[in-house]
């Protein structure tokens, strides 16, 4: 049975590593990275809501009896 010649394996592996690295870099270079959506500056305006100005019976707890 013939002996397996491994004398060229080192140089083959050492040249394969930079080649794979360069191929991966080129592949990543062509990828499109989308930026996250920018947040819109919403001007929050304070609107006068009728339920903020007065206390109504809607806000009374349900378990207490109503006093008229």
C-alpha positions in Angstrom: 0.0 0.0 0.0 1.6 3.3 -1.0 2.4 6.0 1.6 0.3 9.1 1.5 2.4 12.1 0.6 1.6 14.9 3.0 4.5 17.1 2.2 2.4 19.7 0.3 -0.5 19.8 2.8 1.0 22.6 4.9 1.5 25.0 1.9 -1.9 24.1 0.6 -3.7 24.9 3.9 -1.7 28.0 4.4 -2.6 29.4 1.0 -6.2 28.3 1.4 -6.7 30.3 4.6 -5.9 33.8 3.1 -7.9 32.9 0.0 -11.0 32.0 2.1 -10.5 35.1 4.2 -10.4 37.3 1.1 -13.4 35.6 -0.4 -15.4 36.1 2.8 -14.4 39.8 3.0 -15.5 40.3 -0.6 -18.8 38.6 0.1 -19.4 40.7 3.2 -18.4 43.8 1.3 -21.2 43.3 -1.2 -23.9 42.7 1.4 -26.4 45.5 2.0 -26.8 46.4 5.6 -30.0 48.3 6.1 -29.9 50.9 8.8 -32.6 50.7 11.5 -35.6 52.9 10.8 -35.0 56.4 12.0 -37.2 57.8 14.7 -39.5 60.6 13.7 -39.5 63.7 15.8 -43.1 63.8 16.8 -44.1 67.1 18.3 -46.4 66.0 21.2 -49.0 68.7 21.6 -51.0 68.9 24.8 -54.6 68.8 23.8 -57.2 69.8 26.3 -59.4 66.8 26.8 -62.7 67.2 28.5 -62.0 64.1 30.7 -58.8 65.7 32.1 -60.6 68.8 33.3 -63.3 67.3 35.4 -64.0 64.4 37.8 -66.9 62.4 36.7 -68.8 59.4 38.1 -67.0 57.2 35.6 -63.9 57.3 37.7 -65.6 56.2 40.9 -64.7 52.7 42.1 -67.4 50.2 41.3 -67.5 48.6 44.8 -68.4 51.7 46.7 -72.1 52.7 47.0 -73.0 55.9 45.2 -73.9 58.9 47.4 -76.4 61.2 45.8 
